[in-house]
Amino acid sequence: MLQNIFSQVRLTYLPYGRQWIDEEDIAAVVNVLRGDYLTTGPYVSKFEQAVAQYVGAKYAVAFSNGTAALHGACFAAGIGEGDEVITTPMTFAASANCVLYQGGTPIFADIDARTYNMDPNKMEEKITDKTKAIIPVDFTGQPVELDRIIEIAQKHHLVVIEDAAHALGATYKGRKVGSISDMTMFSFHPVKHITAGEGGIITTNNEEYYEKLLQFRSHGIVREKDKLYEYHGPWYYEMQFLGYNYRMTDIQAALGTSQLKKVDKFIELRRKYAAMYNEAFQDMDEVIIPFQHEDGESSWHLYIIRLNLDQLTASRREIFEALQQQNIGVNVHYIPVYLQPYYQQLGYQKGICPKAEKLYEEMITLPLFPAMSEEDVHDVIKAVKRTIDYYKK
């Protein structure tokens, strides 16, 4: 019965996100492949400079992926055994895992029910004498309340590591995300605003953090003569602490640099398609469209609808599966981190962030990426309306 009703919206599967690679991108990568350096060459620094300039930061340090970049930021912030770091549960696991890598303890603060970002008041309630840093996450691309978070952080002498994996190109009170917090991480996974295949970067205005990040991503090794404890000759280098091999390749950096030239176009299309969704769904009582805080302008990595299940005869899972039957590649972002089996084994309890848990039960991510066509967007709208009409009370 359902198969017959829900099978005719489109013939091909539409994923929730996908990269957009053009001939310029391919040529940039081929140029590296034909050159002298595949890694630790000139393209990484070019990419770092381009990203720093784009967001308005003094420094940028590229990593092999966003998780590695967050790990580097936690190291640079001095997080270690016994330290607590406050973050949101409504994020990918890496936002908390990076704290564990350093021997610290993630502390989860509940979300604001409107923006789905970490609630600064709940965050402040979690601060103890063990708190060392805060990792706010710009969920879906909407900036967190940075002024309030930074004010609280400065009051308690905490480092702010902004996880902006979703928020390249977003602005907060007219300033680009990436230029405001102590350190900011961006991700270049294929579903993000631009891709480097994989990749991540930390932007900062702090020279000390910058130097630590550079050294951390390359085994803790330095070669510059003025930073060495000893000097044996031109070949000499020193491993001064235990770092990691988290370097980005020139292949990745060339692709990222080429993609960055198109980022504003990509974000413009994301905003256009998000506006189309808003217009289509805003008068549906069964669906809650994303709230946007007046202080920020989202770069719309994700478009999430929240189901008013009291007005529907179906569960979130049934609606999700019905949309997938129609070749609409919906997803769910995210399962609250502390509900993952590993975190349950560490002793985290269900119920510590009730607003995040309730959101998880009611949310669905719709396809949103710049390589979509308007026809694709209309297919999604048609499928959502058809499904909701079928299941509404």
NUNUGU-209376 format. One record per residue (C-alpha): x, y, z; residue in three letters. Coordinates in steps of 0.2 Angstrom, whole numbers, padded with zeros to 4 digits, always signed. Layout:
N
+-------+-------+-------+-----+
!  east ! north !    up ! res !
+-------+-------+-------+-----+
!     X !     Y !     Z ! ala !
...
+-------+-------+-------+-----+
This chain:
393
+-------+-------+-------+-----+
!  east ! north !    up ! res !
+-------+-------+-------+-----+
! +0000 ! +0000 ! +0000 ! met !
! +0013 ! +0013 ! +0005 ! leu !
! +0025 ! +0007 ! -0009 ! gln !
! +0011 ! +0012 ! -0022 ! asn !
! +0008 ! +0029 ! -0014 ! ile !
! +0026 ! +0034 ! -0011 ! phe !
! +0035 ! +0028 ! -0026 ! ser !
! +0033 ! +0041 ! -0040 ! gln !
! +0041 ! +0057 ! -0034 ! val !
! +0057 ! +0054 ! -0043 ! arg !
! +0066 ! +0040 ! -0052 ! leu !
! +0084 ! +0043 ! -0045 ! thr !
! +0090 ! +0044 ! -0027 ! tyr !
! +0093 ! +0061 ! -0020 ! leu !
! +0106 ! +0061 ! -0006 ! pro !
! +0106 ! +0073 ! +0008 ! tyr !
! +0123 ! +0080 ! +0003 ! gly !
! +0135 ! +0079 ! -0010 ! arg !
! +0151 ! +0087 ! -0017 ! gln !
! +0151 ! +0098 ! -0033 ! trp !
! +0167 ! +0095 ! -0042 ! ile !
! +0170 ! +0104 ! -0059 ! asp !
! +0184 ! +0104 ! -0072 ! glu !
! +0194 ! +0118 ! -0063 ! glu !
! +0195 ! +0107 ! -0047 ! asp !
! +0201 ! +0092 ! -0057 ! ile !
! +0214 ! +0102 ! -0066 ! ala !
! +0220 ! +0109 ! -0049 ! ala !
! +0223 ! +0091 ! -0043 ! val !
! +0231 ! +0085 ! -0059 ! val !
! +0243 ! +0100 ! -0058 ! asn !
! +0249 ! +0094 ! -0041 ! val !
! +0250 ! +0076 ! -0047 ! leu !
! +0261 ! +0082 ! -0062 ! arg !
! +0272 ! +0092 ! -0050 ! gly !
! +0286 ! +0089 ! -0038 ! asp !
! +0276 ! +0088 ! -0021 ! tyr !
! +0261 ! +0077 ! -0017 ! leu !
! +0262 ! +0081 ! +0002 ! thr !
! +0272 ! +0094 ! +0013 ! thr !
! +0273 ! +0105 ! -0003 ! gly !
! +0268 ! +0123 ! -0006 ! pro !
! +0249 ! +0120 ! -0009 ! tyr !
! +0245 ! +0118 ! +0010 ! val !
! +0252 ! +0135 ! +0015 ! ser !
! +0242 ! +0143 ! +0000 ! lys !
! +0226 ! +0135 ! +0006 ! phe !
! +0229 ! +0140 ! +0024 ! glu !
! +0232 ! +0158 ! +0018 ! gln !
! +0217 ! +0158 ! +0007 ! ala !
! +0206 ! +0151 ! +0022 ! val !
! +0213 ! +0164 ! +0034 ! ala !
! +0210 ! +0178 ! +0022 ! gln !
! +0192 ! +0172 ! +0018 ! tyr !
! +0187 ! +0171 ! +0037 ! val !
! +0197 ! +0186 ! +0043 ! gly !
! +0209 ! +0177 ! +0054 ! ala !
! +0228 ! +0180 ! +0056 ! lys !
! +0232 ! +0161 ! +0055 ! tyr !
! +0226 ! +0145 ! +0049 ! ala !
! +0233 ! +0127 ! +0051 ! val !
! +0227 ! +0113 ! +0040 ! ala !
! +0225 ! +0095 ! +0045 ! phe !
! +0221 ! +0079 ! +0037 ! ser !
! +0203 ! +0080 ! +0043 ! asn !
! +0191 ! +0090 ! +0055 ! gly !
! +0193 ! +0077 ! +0069 ! thr !
! +0212 ! +0079 ! +0069 ! ala !
! +0210 ! +0098 ! +0069 ! ala !
! +0199 ! +0097 ! +0084 ! leu !
! +0212 ! +0086 ! +0093 ! his !
! +0225 ! +0099 ! +0088 ! gly !
! +0215 ! +0113 ! +0096 ! ala !
! +0212 ! +0103 ! +0112 ! cys !
! +0231 ! +0100 ! +0113 ! phe !
! +0235 ! +0119 ! +0110 ! ala !
! +0222 ! +0124 ! +0123 ! ala !
! +0232 ! +0113 ! +0136 ! gly !
! +0218 ! +0101 ! +0139 ! ile !
! +0224 ! +0086 ! +0149 ! gly !
! +0220 ! +0073 ! +0162 ! glu !
! +0207 ! +0079 ! +0174 ! gly !
! +0201 ! +0094 ! +0164 ! asp !
! +0183 ! +0096 ! +0159 ! glu !
! +0177 ! +0103 ! +0142 ! val !
! +0159 ! +0108 ! +0140 ! ile !
! +0151 ! +0104 ! +0123 ! thr !
! +0134 ! +0101 ! +0115 ! thr !
! +0127 ! +0083 ! +0113 ! pro !
! +0119 ! +0088 ! +0097 ! met !
! +0134 ! +0086 ! +0086 ! thr !
! +0145 ! +0072 ! +0078 ! phe !
! +0155 ! +0062 ! +0090 ! ala !
! +0172 ! +0071 ! +0086 ! ala !
! +0167 ! +0086 ! +0095 ! ser !
! +0168 ! +0077 ! +0111 ! ala !
! +0180 ! +0063 ! +0106 ! asn !
! +0194 ! +0076 ! +0104 ! cys !
! +0193 ! +0079 ! +0123 ! val !
! +0195 ! +0061 ! +0127 ! leu !
! +0210 ! +0060 ! +0116 ! tyr !
! +0219 ! +0072 ! +0127 ! gln !
! +0213 ! +0063 ! +0143 ! gly !
! +0200 ! +0076 ! +0147 ! gly !
! +0181 ! +0074 ! +0151 ! thr !
! +0167 ! +0080 ! +0140 ! pro !
! +0153 ! +0088 ! +0149 ! ile !
! +0137 ! +0090 ! +0139 ! phe !
! +0126 ! +0105 ! +0141 ! ala !
! +0108 ! +0105 ! +0134 ! asp !
! +0102 ! +0115 ! +0119 ! ile !
! +0092 ! +0130 ! +0116 ! asp !
! +0075 ! +0122 ! +0110 ! ala !
! +0074 ! +0136 ! +0096 ! arg !
! +0091 ! +0136 ! +0088 ! thr !
! +0096 ! +0118 ! +0093 ! tyr !
! +0113 ! +0126 ! +0098 ! asn !
! +0121 ! +0124 ! +0115 ! met !
! +0111 ! +0135 ! +0127 ! asp !
! +0124 ! +0147 ! +0135 ! pro !
! +0115 ! +0147 ! +0152 ! asn !
! +0115 ! +0128 ! +0153 ! lys !
! +0133 ! +0129 ! +0148 ! met !
! +0137 ! +0141 ! +0162 ! glu !
! +0129 ! +0130 ! +0175 ! glu !
! +0141 ! +0116 ! +0170 ! lys !
! +0157 ! +0126 ! +0174 ! ile !
! +0167 ! +0119 ! +0188 ! thr !
! +0185 ! +0122 ! +0194 ! asp !
! +0190 ! +0108 ! +0183 ! lys !
! +0183 ! +0117 ! +0167 ! thr !
! +0197 ! +0121 ! +0155 ! lys !
! +0188 ! +0125 ! +0138 ! ala !
! +0171 ! +0126 ! +0129 ! ile !
! +0168 ! +0118 ! +0112 ! ile !
! +0152 ! +0126 ! +0105 ! pro !
! +0146 ! +0119 ! +0089 ! val !
! +0138 ! +0130 ! +0075 ! asp !
! +0124 ! +0116 ! +0072 ! phe !
! +0117 ! +0116 ! +0054 ! thr !
! +0128 ! +0131 ! +0050 ! gly !
! +0119 ! +0143 ! +0062 ! gln !
! +0132 ! +0152 ! +0073 ! pro !
! +0131 ! +0150 ! +0092 ! val !
! +0128 ! +0165 ! +0103 ! glu !
! +0146 ! +0169 ! +0102 ! leu !
! +0146 ! +0186 ! +0112 ! asp !
! +0137 ! +0177 ! +0127 ! arg !
! +0148 ! +0162 ! +0126 ! ile !
! +0164 ! +0172 ! +0125 ! ile !
! +0159 ! +0183 ! +0139 ! glu !
! +0156 ! +0168 ! +0150 ! ile !
! +0172 ! +0160 ! +0145 ! ala !
! +0183 ! +0176 ! +0148 ! gln !
! +0174 ! +0177 ! +0165 ! lys !
! +0180 ! +0160 ! +0170 ! his !
! +0197 ! +0160 ! +0160 ! his !
! +0191 ! +0147 ! +0148 ! leu !
! +0197 ! +0143 ! +0130 ! val !
! +0184 ! +0144 ! +0116 ! val !
! +0186 ! +0131 ! +0103 ! ile !
! +0172 ! +0134 ! +0090 ! glu !
! +0167 ! +0119 ! +0080 ! asp !
! +0162 ! +0127 ! +0064 ! ala !
! +0162 ! +0111 ! +0053 ! ala !
! +0144 ! +0116 ! +0048 ! his !
! +0147 ! +0135 ! +0046 ! ala !
! +0160 ! +0140 ! +0034 ! leu !
! +0154 ! +0157 ! +0027 ! gly !
! +0142 ! +0160 ! +0041 ! ala !
! +0142 ! +0177 ! +0050 ! thr !
! +0139 ! +0182 ! +0067 ! tyr !
! +0134 ! +0201 ! +0070 ! lys !
! +0142 ! +0204 ! +0053 ! gly !
! +0159 ! +0195 ! +0056 ! arg !
! +0164 ! +0179 ! +0048 ! lys !
! +0164 ! +0164 ! +0059 ! val !
! +0182 ! +0159 ! +0061 ! gly !
! +0188 ! +0176 ! +0066 ! ser !
! +0180 ! +0177 ! +0083 ! ile !
! +0184 ! +0163 ! +0094 ! ser !
! +0201 ! +0158 ! +0101 ! asp !
! +0201 ! +0144 ! +0089 ! met !
! +0189 ! +0138 ! +0076 ! thr !
! +0188 ! +0122 ! +0066 ! met !
! +0181 ! +0120 ! +0048 ! phe !
! +0179 ! +0103 ! +0040 ! ser !
! +0181 ! +0099 ! +0021 ! phe !
! +0172 ! +0082 ! +0020 ! his !
! +0163 ! +0080 ! +0004 ! pro !
! +0146 ! +0085 ! +0011 ! val !
! +0152 ! +0101 ! +0018 ! lys !
! +0152 ! +0119 ! +0010 ! his !
! +0168 ! +0115 ! +0001 ! ile !
! +0178 ! +0099 ! +0000 ! thr !
! +0196 ! +0094 ! +0000 ! ala !
! +0191 ! +0075 ! -0001 ! gly !
! +0194 ! +0075 ! +0017 ! glu !
! +0202 ! +0089 ! +0028 ! gly !
! +0200 ! +0101 ! +0042 ! gly !
! +0208 ! +0117 ! +0047 ! ile !
! +0210 ! +0128 ! +0063 ! ile !
! +0209 ! +0147 ! +0062 ! thr !
! +0215 ! +0158 ! +0076 ! thr !
! +0222 ! +0175 ! +0080 ! asn !
! +0234 ! +0168 ! +0093 ! asn !
! +0252 ! +0165 ! +0088 ! glu !
! +0255 ! +0153 ! +0102 ! glu !
! +0241 ! +0142 ! +0097 ! tyr !
! +0247 ! +0143 ! +0079 ! tyr !
! +0264 ! +0137 ! +0083 ! glu !
! +0258 ! +0123 ! +0094 ! lys !
! +0246 ! +0117 ! +0080 ! leu !
! +0259 ! +0117 ! +0067 ! leu !
! +0271 ! +0107 ! +0078 ! gln !
! +0257 ! +0095 ! +0084 ! phe !
! +0251 ! +0090 ! +0066 ! arg !
! +0269 ! +0084 ! +0062 ! ser !
! +0274 ! +0072 ! +0076 ! his !
! +0279 ! +0087 ! +0088 ! gly !
! +0294 ! +0090 ! +0076 ! ile !
! +0302 ! +0107 ! +0073 ! val !
! +0316 ! +0111 ! +0061 ! arg !
! +0318 ! +0130 ! +0063 ! glu !
! +0335 ! +0134 ! +0070 ! lys !
! +0328 ! +0147 ! +0083 ! asp !
! +0316 ! +0134 ! +0090 ! lys !
! +0329 ! +0120 ! +0093 ! leu !
! +0337 ! +0115 ! +0109 ! tyr !
! +0353 ! +0110 ! +0100 ! glu !
! +0359 ! +0111 ! +0083 ! tyr !
! +0369 ! +0098 ! +0074 ! his !
! +0369 ! +0104 ! +0056 ! gly !
! +0357 ! +0108 ! +0042 ! pro !
! +0349 ! +0091 ! +0043 ! trp !
! +0344 ! +0092 ! +0061 ! tyr !
! +0327 ! +0092 ! +0068 ! tyr !
! +0319 ! +0089 ! +0085 ! glu !
! +0304 ! +0080 ! +0091 ! met !
! +0300 ! +0090 ! +0106 ! gln !
! +0283 ! +0082 ! +0112 ! phe !
! +0272 ! +0068 ! +0106 ! leu !
! +0263 ! +0075 ! +0091 ! gly !
! +0254 ! +0066 ! +0077 ! tyr !
! +0255 ! +0063 ! +0058 ! asn !
! +0240 ! +0074 ! +0055 ! tyr !
! +0246 ! +0083 ! +0039 ! arg !
! +0236 ! +0088 ! +0025 ! met !
! +0242 ! +0083 ! +0007 ! thr !
! +0245 ! +0095 ! -0007 ! asp !
! +0232 ! +0085 ! -0017 ! ile !
! +0219 ! +0089 ! -0004 ! gln !
! +0225 ! +0107 ! -0002 ! ala !
! +0224 ! +0110 ! -0021 ! ala !
! +0206 ! +0104 ! -0022 ! leu !
! +0202 ! +0114 ! -0006 ! gly !
! +0210 ! +0130 ! -0014 ! thr !
! +0200 ! +0128 ! -0030 ! ser !
! +0184 ! +0125 ! -0021 ! gln !
! +0186 ! +0140 ! -0010 ! leu !
! +0185 ! +0151 ! -0025 ! lys !
! +0167 ! +0145 ! -0027 ! lys !
! +0161 ! +0145 ! -0009 ! val !
! +0151 ! +0161 ! -0009 ! asp !
! +0141 ! +0154 ! -0024 ! lys !
! +0139 ! +0137 ! -0015 ! phe !
! +0132 ! +0146 ! +0000 ! ile !
! +0121 ! +0157 ! -0010 ! glu !
! +0113 ! +0142 ! -0018 ! leu !
! +0111 ! +0134 ! +0000 ! arg !
! +0102 ! +0149 ! +0006 ! arg !
! +0091 ! +0150 ! -0009 ! lys !
! +0085 ! +0131 ! -0007 ! tyr !
! +0083 ! +0133 ! +0012 ! ala !
! +0072 ! +0148 ! +0008 ! ala !
! +0062 ! +0138 ! -0004 ! met !
! +0059 ! +0124 ! +0010 ! tyr !
! +0054 ! +0138 ! +0022 ! asn !
! +0041 ! +0145 ! +0011 ! glu !
! +0034 ! +0128 ! +0007 ! ala !
! +0033 ! +0121 ! +0025 ! phe !
! +0030 ! +0137 ! +0035 ! gln !
! +0011 ! +0135 ! +0036 ! asp !
! +0011 ! +0116 ! +0039 ! met !
! +0006 ! +0113 ! +0058 ! asp !
! +0014 ! +0096 ! +0057 ! glu !
! +0031 ! +0103 ! +0053 ! val !
! +0042 ! +0115 ! +0062 ! ile !
! +0055 ! +0124 ! +0051 ! ile !
! +0072 ! +0130 ! +0057 ! pro !
! +0072 ! +0145 ! +0068 ! phe !
! +0086 ! +0158 ! +0064 ! gln !
! +0093 ! +0169 ! +0077 ! his !
! +0094 ! +0187 ! +0072 ! glu !
! +0112 ! +0189 ! +0077 ! asp !
! +0118 ! +0176 ! +0064 ! gly !
! +0117 ! +0172 ! +0046 ! glu !
! +0118 ! +0153 ! +0043 ! ser !
! +0128 ! +0146 ! +0029 ! ser !
! +0115 ! +0131 ! +0029 ! trp !
! +0125 ! +0115 ! +0030 ! his !
! +0109 ! +0106 ! +0035 ! leu !
! +0091 ! +0109 ! +0033 ! tyr !
! +0082 ! +0101 ! +0047 ! ile !
! +0063 ! +0099 ! +0050 ! ile !
! +0056 ! +0095 ! +0066 ! arg !
! +0040 ! +0084 ! +0067 ! leu !
! +0025 ! +0089 ! +0078 ! asn !
! +0022 ! +0071 ! +0081 ! leu !
! +0006 ! +0075 ! +0091 ! asp !
! -0002 ! +0079 ! +0075 ! gln !
! +0004 ! +0064 ! +0065 ! leu !
! -0002 ! +0046 ! +0066 ! thr !
! +0016 ! +0040 ! +0062 ! ala !
! +0032 ! +0039 ! +0071 ! ser !
! +0048 ! +0048 ! +0065 ! arg !
! +0054 ! +0032 ! +0058 ! arg !
! +0039 ! +0028 ! +0048 ! glu !
! +0040 ! +0046 ! +0040 ! ile !
! +0058 ! +0044 ! +0037 ! phe !
! +0056 ! +0027 ! +0028 ! glu !
! +0042 ! +0034 ! +0018 ! ala !
! +0053 ! +0048 ! +0012 ! leu !
! +0066 ! +0036 ! +0008 ! gln !
! +0054 ! +0025 ! -0002 ! gln !
! +0051 ! +0041 ! -0013 ! gln !
! +0070 ! +0042 ! -0017 ! asn !
! +0073 ! +0056 ! -0005 ! ile !
! +0089 ! +0053 ! +0004 ! gly !
! +0084 ! +0060 ! +0021 ! val !
! +0095 ! +0058 ! +0036 ! asn !
! +0096 ! +0062 ! +0055 ! val !
! +0108 ! +0073 ! +0063 ! his !
! +0112 ! +0069 ! +0076 ! tyr !
! +0110 ! +0055 ! +0089 ! ile !
! +0115 ! +0064 ! +0105 ! pro !
! +0133 ! +0059 ! +0108 ! val !
! +0132 ! +0053 ! +0126 ! tyr !
! +0119 ! +0040 ! +0120 ! leu !
! +0132 ! +0031 ! +0110 ! gln !
! +0137 ! +0014 ! +0118 ! pro !
! +0155 ! +0020 ! +0121 ! tyr !
! +0149 ! +0035 ! +0131 ! tyr !
! +0136 ! +0024 ! +0140 ! gln !
! +0150 ! +0013 ! +0145 ! gln !
! +0160 ! +0028 ! +0152 ! leu !
! +0145 ! +0032 ! +0163 ! gly !
! +0135 ! +0045 ! +0154 ! tyr !
! +0117 ! +0043 ! +0158 ! gln !
! +0101 ! +0046 ! +0147 ! lys !
! +0091 ! +0061 ! +0152 ! gly !
! +0105 ! +0073 ! +0156 ! ile !
! +0100 ! +0084 ! +0141 ! cys !
! +0082 ! +0082 ! +0139 ! pro !
! +0079 ! +0095 ! +0125 ! lys !
! +0092 ! +0087 ! +0114 ! ala !
! +0085 ! +0070 ! +0117 ! glu !
! +0067 ! +0076 ! +0112 ! lys !
! +0074 ! +0085 ! +0097 ! leu !
! +0083 ! +0069 ! +0091 ! tyr !
! +0066 ! +0059 ! +0092 ! glu !
! +0057 ! +0072 ! +0081 ! glu !
! +0070 ! +0078 ! +0068 ! met !
! +0074 ! +0074 ! +0050 ! ile !
! +0087 ! +0081 ! +0039 ! thr !
! +0082 ! +0085 ! +0021 ! leu !
! +0093 ! +0085 ! +0006 ! pro !
! +0103 ! +0102 ! +0004 ! leu !
! +0118 ! +0105 ! -0007 ! phe !
! +0123 ! +0117 ! -0020 ! pro !
! +0123 ! +0104 ! -0034 ! ala !
! +0105 ! +0101 ! -0032 ! met !
! +0093 ! +0109 ! -0045 ! ser !
! +0077 ! +0118 ! -0041 ! glu !
! +0068 ! +0103 ! -0048 ! glu !
! +0077 ! +0092 ! -0035 ! asp !
! +0071 ! +0104 ! -0021 ! val !
! +0053 ! +0103 ! -0028 ! his !
! +0054 ! +0084 ! -0027 ! asp !
! +0058 ! +0085 ! -0009 ! val !
! +0044 ! +0097 ! -0005 ! ile !
! +0032 ! +0086 ! -0015 ! lys !
! +0038 ! +0071 ! -0005 ! ala !
! +0037 ! +0079 ! +0012 ! val !
! +0020 ! +0086 ! +0009 ! lys !
! +0013 ! +0070 ! +0002 ! arg !
! +0020 ! +0060 ! +0017 ! thr !
! +0014 ! +0073 ! +0030 ! ile !
! -0004 ! +0074 ! +0021 ! asp !
! -0005 ! +0055 ! +0022 ! tyr !
! +0000 ! +0053 ! +0040 ! tyr !
! -0008 ! +0069 ! +0048 ! lys !
! -0022 ! +0067 ! +0060 ! lys !
+-------+-------+-------+-----+
